Amino acid sequence: MSRGWVKNALFLADRTALVKQAKKNFKNLLPELSLCNLLDGKDNPESRMVFSTYPTMMNAIDDVKSKDGKKLYTRGHFDLIIIDESHRSIYKKYQAIFNYFDAALLGLTATPRSDIDKNTYEIFELENNVPTFAYELDEAIGDRYLVPYHTIETTMKFMEKGVNYDDLSEEEKEIFEETFEDGVKEISSSELNSFLFNSDTVDQVLKDLMDKGLKVEGGDKLGKTIIFAKNKNHADFIIKRFNILYPEYKGEFAKPVYTGINYVDSTIEHFEIKEKLPQIAVSVDMLDTGIDIPEVLNLVFFKKVRSKTKFWQMIGRGTRLCENLFGPGLDKEEFRIFDYCQNFEYFRTEKNGKEAKLEKSLTEKLFNIKLGIVKELQNLDYQIDGYENYRKELNKDILEEILRIDENKFNARMKLKYLHKFNKEKAFENLTDGDLRELEEHIAPLISSLDEDEMAKRFDFLMYTIVYAELKGLESSRPKNRVITTAEKLSEKGTIEKVKRQEELILKVQTQEFWEEANILDYEKVREAFRDLIRFIEEESKQIYYTNFTDEILTVKENPGEYSVNNMESYRKKVNQYLKQNQDDFVVYKLRNNKKLGIDDIKHLEKVLWQDLGTKEDYKKEFGDEPLLKLVSKTG
């Protein structure tokens, strides 16, 4: 921008803290540049560089006006859009922003994605694993722009194997029997820190940290530390145990950091300041990614992480340089990671981890399943009074939802072709598979809900799932059992007049005869009757248990850091290189010499080609249906 190549720039991030952080850093870098945080009403939106979250920018495109009263953010307003954390934030929901602005895109990420449903490279029209520019972690450490780490990987008995009644002392067995229901003999490792919180487990982790964590102030004070907790209850319990173990710090040394807690922003601000407490931030998702705190010396993985993207982002919280951290001329040279959940071991085996699929909103899922039902009801079998009326009502609901879309909104204006195609009754007389795809892809994401009762909407979706399964001849025992459970819970609320009025149907739904004889019109009666009663069912939270059984450390391993985050070579290049370098591999040898492959040989090749080097989709994209034998012979 200082060269004059870019007049106006937009910086987008997915969290308020990251927007504030980015503006602060750009102000230090370019002090003469006018800057605006759109989340701050005092800033001037006509500044040359604008910082915003995605939802705020979605609204600002339509709402923010220039001094002369005209729309400020026109399609050509920005010359450059910088997308922070572009591995996760730019997909589907906010794609309309990038389609709207005619601007160059610059995506920043430590962990680009090549998944089918969240492909960072595809957004930027790049080949998988071949970014425009890559500066790898090992290079940055070698060039002394980042600091290395080492790990202390500890396996604890309860975290690894759970709590087993038979392994406890006689005294602890008595406590176990008093605490849990009859028949419970084991608490699995996945349930630990979910609803069972064991003092000794947490205490050992905290004592490890306080004893072995990297220190400042001549070794008298633990350096800034982030503990990654499993959930809010886990974070609160860690803080409680810390304050019991170390009362001398008077509750100021360690603080929880998660959404919804009082004064969380000020806690983060104090944590970022070298001289202020807390020294330990126990984070539930808020400090896992994006936050830049150079003073961090210790990270504690107290939860399992299976997303490669998130794993490396979490590691990144400790990599920042920090001058004079230990005194004049004594800079930060490394940081330490404590891992109690075998995360590093997992990613040594599973190089790509497991990424969560992109979830549609409940409103969008409801819209789509109603479309599916309407399409199935076009069958001749359902052209009778009751079913025709049911289909008409669904069509009416769908059409009303479409007509509620504000065509003046920029993201809707970009879909006018589809809105005008489907904003009339005639469009739903005979839906085709193509119509369904267009509605689901272009219209469903624009639907907004007027119904704020989430529990009622969830019940609607449950019942529509049963209806759709019935129409398609699919298995639906699980959703049906959930309806029976709902009816059983409503039976306990008979003193409520609205519940009492539906007594006959509530009791009927609990019988086997109902489900054997019911049709989709009966299901609709249940949906209409129960959806407004769901709010009377108390949300049953799983009881939380606190124990103090003696845990045991099974293994402790100290390892140097591993810095292979992303494999940036093209898939074809990686395959060819592998086949050339492994010509003496037994399976490759058999292929090159036209020997018959066994099942184990095929599995070995599939693992190499579809996991270690890339995905099955990568193979098809690069090599199509080319047989492996032909592929190997080319590289021989």
DOFI-699513 format. One record per residue (C-alpha): residue number from 1; x, y, z. Coordinates in steps of 0.2 Angstrom, whole numbers, plus 5000, padded with zeros to 4 digits. Example, Ala and Ser with C-alpha at 12.3 -4.5 7.8 and 13.67 -1.06 7.14 Angstrom:
// DOFI-699513
PT   seq     c1     c2     c3
PT     1   5062   4978   5039
PT     2   5068   4995   5036
This chain:
// DOFI-699513
PT   seq     c1     c2     c3
PT     1   5000   5000   5000
PT     2   5015   5011   5003
PT     3   5020   5009   4985
PT     4   5003   5015   4979
PT     5   4998   4998   4970
PT     6   4983   4996   4982
PT     7   4972   5010   4986
PT     8   4960   5002   4998
PT     9   4962   4985   5007
PT    10   4951   4974   5017
PT    11   4957   4962   5031
PT    12   4945   4948   5036
PT    13   4946   4937   5051
PT    14   4933   4926   5060
PT    15   4935   4932   5077
PT    16   4935   4949   5086
PT    17   4951   4947   5094
PT    18   4960   4943   5078
PT    19   4953   4958   5070
PT    20   4959   4969   5084
PT    21   4976   4961   5084
PT    22   4978   4963   5065
PT    23   4974   4982   5066
PT    24   4986   4984   5080
PT    25   5000   4976   5070
PT    26   4996   4985   5054
PT    27   4996   5002   5064
PT    28   5014   4998   5070
PT    29   5020   4993   5052
PT    30   5011   5007   5043
PT    31   5008   5021   5055
PT    32   5003   5034   5042
PT    33   4989   5023   5034
PT    34   4971   5026   5039
PT    35   4964   5011   5048
PT    36   4946   5006   5053
PT    37   4940   4992   5063
PT    38   4922   4990   5058
PT    39   4917   4982   5074
PT    40   4922   4999   5082
PT    41   4908   5012   5079
PT    42   4921   5026   5082
PT    43   4932   5021   5067
PT    44   4930   5029   5050
PT    45   4923   5016   5038
PT    46   4931   5027   5023
PT    47   4948   5023   5029
PT    48   4960   5015   5017
PT    49   4962   4999   5026
PT    50   4947   4991   5034
PT    51   4947   4976   5047
PT    52   4932   4966   5050
PT    53   4924   4949   5054
PT    54   4915   4940   5041
PT    55   4897   4943   5047
PT    56   4900   4961   5050
PT    57   4906   4964   5032
PT    58   4891   4954   5026
PT    59   4880   4967   5034
PT    60   4892   4982   5030
PT    61   4891   4979   5011
PT    62   4872   4983   5012
PT    63   4872   4996   5026
PT    64   4887   5007   5027
PT    65   4885   5023   5017
PT    66   4898   5036   5012
PT    67   4897   5054   5017
PT    68   4886   5058   5002
PT    69   4873   5044   5007
PT    70   4878   5032   4993
PT    71   4883   5014   4996
PT    72   4902   5014   5002
PT    73   4907   4997   4999
PT    74   4904   4995   4980
PT    75   4910   4980   4970
PT    76   4926   4989   4965
PT    77   4929   4998   4982
PT    78   4944   4986   4988
PT    79   4959   4982   4977
PT    80   4965   4969   4989
PT    81   4956   4957   5002
PT    82   4967   4948   5014
PT    83   4960   4933   5022
PT    84   4967   4928   5038
PT    85   4967   4909   5043
PT    86   4961   4905   5026
PT    87   4961   4886   5029
PT    88   4944   4887   5038
PT    89   4935   4904   5036
PT    90   4931   4907   5018
PT    91   4920   4892   5014
PT    92   4902   4892   5009
PT    93   4894   4904   5022
PT    94   4904   4919   5017
PT    95   4909   4914   5000
PT    96   4897   4928   4994
PT    97   4909   4941   5000
PT    98   4923   4936   4988
PT    99   4911   4933   4974
PT   100   4904   4951   4976
PT   101   4921   4961   4977
PT   102   4931   4963   4962
PT   103   4948   4962   4971
PT   104   4963   4952   4972
PT   105   4963   4939   4986
PT   106   4978   4935   4997
PT   107   4975   4920   5009
PT   108   4986   4918   5024
PT   109   4987   4901   5033
PT   110   4999   4890   5042
PT   111   4989   4875   5037
PT   112   4981   4875   5020
PT   113   4967   4862   5016
PT   114   4965   4851   5001
PT   115   4949   4842   5007
PT   116   4935   4840   4995
PT   117   4923   4850   5005
PT   118   4935   4864   5011
PT   119   4948   4866   4998
PT   120   4959   4881   5001
PT   121   4968   4878   4985
PT   122   4953   4877   4974
PT   123   4946   4894   4981
PT   124   4962   4902   4974
PT   125   4962   4892   4958
PT   126   4978   4883   4963
PT   127   4984   4865   4961
PT   128   4982   4855   4977
PT   129   4997   4857   4988
PT   130   5005   4870   4977
PT   131   5002   4887   4985
PT   132   5007   4903   4977
PT   133   5021   4905   4990
PT   134   5026   4894   5005
PT   135   5037   4897   5019
PT   136   5038   4881   5029
PT   137   5040   4880   5048
PT   138   5057   4872   5047
PT   139   5063   4886   5036
PT   140   5056   4900   5047
PT   141   5065   4891   5062
PT   142   5081   4889   5053
PT   143   5080   4908   5048
PT   144   5077   4912   5066
PT   145   5060   4920   5063
PT   146   5052   4907   5074
PT   147   5058   4897   5089
PT   148   5058   4878   5090
PT   149   5050   4867   5103
PT   150   5052   4850   5111
PT   151   5039   4839   5119
PT   152   5037   4830   5135
PT   153   5024   4817   5131
PT   154   5016   4808   5146
PT   155   5004   4793   5146
PT   156   4993   4793   5161
PT   157   4983   4778   5166
PT   158   4966   4786   5167
PT   159   4969   4797   5152
PT   160   4974   4781   5142
PT   161   4963   4767   5149
PT   162   4949   4775   5159
PT   163   4945   4772   5177
PT   164   4942   4753   5180
PT   165   4934   4747   5196
PT   166   4945   4732   5197
PT   167   4961   4742   5197
PT   168   4956   4753   5212
PT   169   4961   4751   5230
PT   170   4948   4743   5242
PT   171   4945   4761   5249
PT   172   4943   4768   5232
PT   173   4931   4754   5227
PT   174   4919   4759   5241
PT   175   4919   4777   5235
PT   176   4916   4771   5217
PT   177   4901   4761   5222
PT   178   4894   4775   5232
PT   179   4897   4787   5218
PT   180   4890   4778   5203
PT   181   4875   4768   5199
PT   182   4874   4749   5201
PT   183   4882   4739   5187
PT   184   4894   4753   5182
PT   185   4912   4745   5182
PT   186   4921   4756   5171
PT   187   4923   4775   5165
PT   188   4931   4776   5148
PT   189   4945   4787   5144
PT   190   4934   4797   5133
PT   191   4922   4801   5147
PT   192   4936   4807   5158
PT   193   4935   4826   5159
PT   194   4918   4825   5150
PT   195   4907   4821   5166
PT   196   4920   4813   5177
PT   197   4934   4825   5184
PT   198   4947   4816   5194
PT   199   4958   4828   5206
PT   200   4973   4817   5206
PT   201   4974   4817   5187
PT   202   4973   4836   5186
PT   203   4985   4838   5201
PT   204   4999   4828   5193
PT   205   4997   4838   5176
PT   206   4998   4855   5186
PT   207   5013   4849   5197
PT   208   5022   4843   5181
PT   209   5019   4860   5173
PT   210   5025   4870   5188
PT   211   5040   4859   5191
PT   212   5046   4856   5173
PT   213   5038   4871   5164
PT   214   5050   4884   5157
PT   215   5053   4899   5169
PT   216   5056   4917   5169
PT   217   5063   4930   5182
PT   218   5078   4920   5185
PT   219   5068   4903   5186
PT   220   5057   4910   5200
PT   221   5041   4912   5189
PT   222   5032   4900   5177
PT   223   5033   4908   5159
PT   224   5016   4912   5151
PT   225   5007   4895   5148
PT   226   4992   4890   5138
PT   227   4983   4874   5144
PT   228   4971   4867   5131
PT   229   4956   4860   5140
PT   230   4942   4848   5134
PT   231   4927   4859   5139
PT   232   4921   4873   5150
PT   233   4919   4861   5165
PT   234   4936   4854   5163
PT   235   4943   4872   5162
PT   236   4934   4877   5178
PT   237   4940   4861   5187
PT   238   4958   4864   5182
PT   239   4957   4882   5189
PT   240   4949   4875   5205
PT   241   4963   4862   5208
PT   242   4977   4875   5204
PT   243   4970   4887   5217
PT   244   4969   4873   5230
PT   245   4987   4867   5226
PT   246   4994   4885   5225
PT   247   4984   4896   5237
PT   248   4998   4908   5238
PT   249   4994   4915   5221
PT   250   4977   4920   5228
PT   251   4967   4915   5212
PT   252   4976   4927   5200
PT   253   4990   4916   5193
PT   254   4978   4905   5182
PT   255   4962   4910   5174
PT   256   4949   4902   5162
PT   257   4947   4908   5145
PT   258   4931   4903   5135
PT   259   4916   4911   5127
PT   260   4903   4917   5139
PT   261   4914   4919   5154
PT   262   4914   4937   5163
PT   263   4928   4948   5158
PT   264   4936   4936   5146
PT   265   4943   4950   5135
PT   266   4952   4958   5149
PT   267   4959   4942   5155
PT   268   4966   4939   5137
PT   269   4973   4957   5137
PT   270   4982   4954   5154
PT   271   4988   4938   5148
PT   272   4996   4946   5133
PT   273   5006   4958   5144
PT   274   5022   4952   5151
PT   275   5021   4960   5168
PT   276   5003   4956   5171
PT   277   4994   4940   5178
PT   278   4988   4928   5173
PT   279   5003   4917   5169
PT   280   4992   4902   5165
PT   281   4977   4904   5153
PT   282   4966   4888   5153
PT   283   4958   4889   5136
PT   284   4943   4881   5128
PT   285   4945   4885   5109
PT   286   4948   4904   5111
PT   287   4967   4903   5112
PT   288   4969   4888   5101
PT   289   4972   4898   5084
PT   290   4976   4915   5078
PT   291   4981   4924   5095
PT   292   4999   4930   5094
PT   293   5007   4931   5111
PT   294   5026   4930   5110
PT   295   5029   4928   5129
PT   296   5021   4910   5128
PT   297   5034   4897   5134
PT   298   5023   4882   5138
PT   299   5009   4873   5130
PT   300   4999   4859   5138
PT   301   4988   4848   5127
PT   302   4975   4842   5140
PT   303   4963   4836   5126
PT   304   4964   4825   5111
PT   305   4965   4834   5094
PT   306   4962   4825   5078
PT   307   4962   4840   5066
PT   308   4979   4842   5058
PT   309   4974   4860   5055
PT   310   4970   4864   5073
PT   311   4985   4854   5079
PT   312   4998   4864   5070
PT   313   4988   4880   5074
PT   314   4989   4876   5092
PT   315   5008   4872   5091
PT   316   5010   4889   5083
PT   317   5004   4898   5099
PT   318   5022   4896   5106
PT   319   5033   4899   5090
PT   320   5034   4918   5091
PT   321   5051   4926   5095
PT   322   5052   4937   5110
PT   323   5067   4948   5114
PT   324   5073   4950   5132
PT   325   5061   4938   5139
PT   326   5073   4931   5152
PT   327   5082   4948   5154
PT   328   5092   4960   5144
PT   329   5100   4951   5129
PT   330   5092   4935   5134
PT   331   5079   4931   5121
PT   332   5067   4917   5119
PT   333   5076   4902   5111
PT   334   5063   4888   5112
PT   335   5046   4883   5120
PT   336   5040   4867   5128
PT   337   5025   4857   5125
PT   338   5017   4845   5137
PT   339   5006   4832   5129
PT   340   4995   4821   5140
PT   341   4983   4814   5126
PT   342   4995   4806   5114
PT   343   4992   4819   5101
PT   344   5010   4819   5094
PT   345   5010   4800   5093
PT   346   4993   4801   5084
PT   347   5000   4813   5070
PT   348   5015   4803   5068
PT   349   5004   4789   5062
PT   350   4990   4798   5054
PT   351   4999   4812   5044
PT   352   4983   4821   5039
PT   353   4972   4818   5054
PT   354   4953   4818   5053
PT   355   4945   4835   5048
PT   356   4927   4838   5054
PT   357   4914   4840   5039
PT   358   4906   4857   5036
PT   359   4890   4858   5045
PT   360   4874   4866   5037
PT   361   4863   4876   5049
PT   362   4848   4868   5056
PT   363   4837   4881   5046
PT   364   4846   4875   5030
PT   365   4844   4857   5034
PT   366   4825   4859   5037
PT   367   4823   4868   5021
PT   368   4832   4854   5011
PT   369   4823   4840   5019
PT   370   4806   4848   5015
PT   371   4812   4850   4997
PT   372   4816   4831   4997
PT   373   4799   4826   5004
PT   374   4790   4837   4991
PT   375   4799   4829   4977
PT   376   4795   4812   4983
PT   377   4777   4816   4985
PT   378   4776   4819   4966
PT   379   4774   4800   4964
PT   380   4757   4794   4958
PT   381   4755   4784   4974
PT   382   4752   4800   4984
PT   383   4740   4809   4972
PT   384   4725   4807   4985
PT   385   4717   4821   4996
PT   386   4727   4819   5012
PT   387   4744   4818   5004
PT   388   4740   4831   4991
PT   389   4735   4844   5005
PT   390   4751   4839   5014
PT   391   4762   4843   4999
PT   392   4753   4859   4996
PT   393   4756   4865   5014
PT   394   4775   4860   5012
PT   395   4776   4870   4996
PT   396   4767   4885   5004
PT   397   4780   4884   5018
PT   398   4795   4883   5006
PT   399   4788   4897   4995
PT   400   4785   4908   5010
PT   401   4803   4906   5015
PT   402   4810   4910   4998
PT   403   4799   4926   4997
PT   404   4806   4932   5014
PT   405   4823   4933   5006
PT   406   4828   4951   5005
PT   407   4833   4954   4987
PT   408   4841   4970   4991
PT   409   4855   4961   5001
PT   410   4870   4959   4991
PT   411   4872   4940   4993
PT   412   4853   4938   4987
PT   413   4856   4950   4972
PT   414   4870   4938   4966
PT   415   4857   4924   4966
PT   416   4842   4933   4958
PT   417   4842   4921   4943
PT   418   4837   4907   4955
PT   419   4826   4917   4966
PT   420   4816   4923   4952
PT   421   4815   4905   4945
PT   422   4808   4898   4962
PT   423   4798   4912   4969
PT   424   4782   4906   4961
PT   425   4770   4892   4965
PT   426   4772   4885   4947
PT   427   4790   4881   4950
PT   428   4785   4867   4963
PT   429   4772   4858   4952
PT   430   4785   4846   4946
PT   431   4803   4847   4954
PT   432   4817   4839   4945
PT   433   4833   4833   4952
PT   434   4841   4848   4944
PT   435   4829   4860   4953
PT   436   4833   4851   4969
PT   437   4852   4854   4967
PT   438   4849   4872   4962
PT   439   4838   4875   4977
PT   440   4850   4867   4989
PT   441   4865   4875   4982
PT   442   4859   4893   4979
PT   443   4843   4896   4989
PT   444   4845   4886   5005
PT   445   4860   4896   5012
PT   446   4850   4912   5010
PT   447   4835   4906   5020
PT   448   4833   4915   5037
PT   449   4822   4908   5051
PT   450   4809   4917   5060
PT   451   4806   4903   5072
PT   452   4818   4906   5087
PT   453   4813   4890   5096
PT   454   4828   4879   5092
PT   455   4821   4863   5101
PT   456   4805   4864   5091
PT   457   4815   4866   5075
PT   458   4825   4851   5080
PT   459   4809   4841   5083
PT   460   4803   4846   5066
PT   461   4819   4840   5058
PT   462   4817   4823   5067
PT   463   4800   4820   5061
PT   464   4804   4826   5043
PT   465   4818   4813   5044
PT   466   4806   4799   5048
PT   467   4794   4805   5034
PT   468   4808   4806   5021
PT   469   4814   4789   5026
PT   470   4797   4782   5024
PT   471   4795   4789   5007
PT   472   4812   4783   5001
PT   473   4811   4766   5010
PT   474   4825   4769   5022
PT   475   4829   4763   5039
PT   476   4823   4775   5053
PT   477   4822   4765   5069
PT   478   4834   4777   5078
PT   479   4824   4793   5075
PT   480   4808   4784   5079
PT   481   4816   4778   5096
PT   482   4820   4796   5099
PT   483   4802   4801   5097
PT   484   4796   4787   5109
PT   485   4809   4794   5122
PT   486   4801   4811   5119
PT   487   4784   4805   5122
PT   488   4789   4796   5138
PT   489   4797   4812   5145
PT   490   4781   4821   5140
PT   491   4771   4808   5150
PT   492   4780   4815   5166
PT   493   4773   4832   5162
PT   494   4754   4828   5164
PT   495   4751   4842   5176
PT   496   4754   4855   5162
PT   497   4737   4859   5153
PT   498   4745   4859   5135
PT   499   4753   4842   5138
PT   500   4737   4835   5146
PT   501   4727   4840   5130
PT   502   4738   4828   5120
PT   503   4737   4814   5132
PT   504   4730   4801   5119
PT   505   4743   4804   5106
PT   506   4757   4804   5119
PT   507   4752   4787   5125
PT   508   4749   4781   5108
PT   509   4766   4785   5101
PT   510   4774   4774   5115
PT   511   4765   4759   5108
PT   512   4772   4747   5095
PT   513   4755   4746   5086
PT   514   4757   4765   5082
PT   515   4773   4763   5072
PT   516   4767   4747   5063
PT   517   4751   4756   5057
PT   518   4756   4775   5055
PT   519   4758   4784   5039
PT   520   4767   4800   5035
PT   521   4751   4810   5039
PT   522   4751   4802   5056
PT   523   4769   4808   5058
PT   524   4764   4825   5053
PT   525   4751   4825   5067
PT   526   4764   4820   5080
PT   527   4776   4834   5073
PT   528   4762   4847   5075
PT   529   4756   4841   5092
PT   530   4773   4839   5100
PT   531   4784   4853   5093
PT   532   4776   4866   5105
PT   533   4778   4854   5120
PT   534   4796   4851   5118
PT   535   4800   4866   5129
PT   536   4792   4858   5144
PT   537   4805   4844   5144
PT   538   4819   4849   5155
PT   539   4836   4848   5146
PT   540   4844   4833   5155
PT   541   4863   4837   5158
PT   542   4873   4822   5162
PT   543   4877   4822   5180
PT   544   4895   4828   5184
PT   545   4906   4818   5196
PT   546   4921   4823   5205
PT   547   4933   4810   5212
PT   548   4950   4808   5219
PT   549   4956   4791   5213
PT   550   4975   4789   5212
PT   551   4981   4790   5194
PT   552   4997   4783   5188
PT   553   5010   4789   5175
PT   554   5014   4775   5163
PT   555   5027   4782   5152
PT   556   5036   4799   5149
PT   557   5045   4803   5133
PT   558   5055   4818   5129
PT   559   5056   4822   5110
PT   560   5063   4835   5099
PT   561   5051   4845   5088
PT   562   5044   4839   5071
PT   563   5042   4853   5058
PT   564   5034   4844   5043
PT   565   5017   4853   5043
PT   566   5013   4854   5025
PT   567   5019   4844   5010
PT   568   5019   4857   4996
PT   569   5024   4847   4981
PT   570   5011   4842   4968
PT   571   5003   4825   4970
PT   572   5009   4819   4953
PT   573   5027   4824   4958
PT   574   5026   4815   4975
PT   575   5019   4799   4967
PT   576   5033   4799   4953
PT   577   5046   4803   4966
PT   578   5040   4789   4978
PT   579   5040   4776   4964
PT   580   5057   4780   4958
PT   581   5065   4781   4975
PT   582   5056   4764   4980
PT   583   5059   4753   4965
PT   584   5066   4740   4977
PT   585   5050   4740   4988
PT   586   5043   4723   4986
PT   587   5026   4729   4980
PT   588   5033   4741   4968
PT   589   5045   4728   4962
PT   590   5030   4716   4959
PT   591   5021   4729   4949
PT   592   5036   4733   4938
PT   593   5038   4715   4934
PT   594   5020   4711   4931
PT   595   5018   4700   4946
PT   596   5001   4696   4954
PT   597   4997   4708   4969
PT   598   4989   4701   4984
PT   599   4976   4709   4995
PT   600   4989   4716   5007
PT   601   4999   4723   4993
PT   602   4984   4732   4986
PT   603   4981   4739   5004
PT   604   4999   4744   5005
PT   605   4998   4754   4989
PT   606   4981   4762   4993
PT   607   4989   4768   5010
PT   608   5004   4775   5001
PT   609   4994   4784   4987
PT   610   4978   4788   4995
PT   611   4984   4793   5013
PT   612   5003   4796   5014
PT   613   5005   4805   4997
PT   614   4987   4812   4995
PT   615   4969   4806   4993
PT   616   4960   4795   4982
PT   617   4953   4810   4974
PT   618   4970   4817   4971
PT   619   4975   4801   4962
PT   620   4959   4802   4950
PT   621   4962   4820   4947
PT   622   4980   4818   4941
PT   623   4980   4800   4934
PT   624   4961   4797   4930
PT   625   4958   4778   4928
PT   626   4976   4774   4923
PT   627   4980   4757   4930
PT   628   4994   4756   4943
PT   629   5004   4744   4933
PT   630   5005   4757   4919
PT   631   5009   4771   4931
PT   632   5023   4761   4939
PT   633   5030   4756   4922
PT   634   5032   4774   4916
PT   635   5043   4778   4931
PT   636   5054   4762   4931
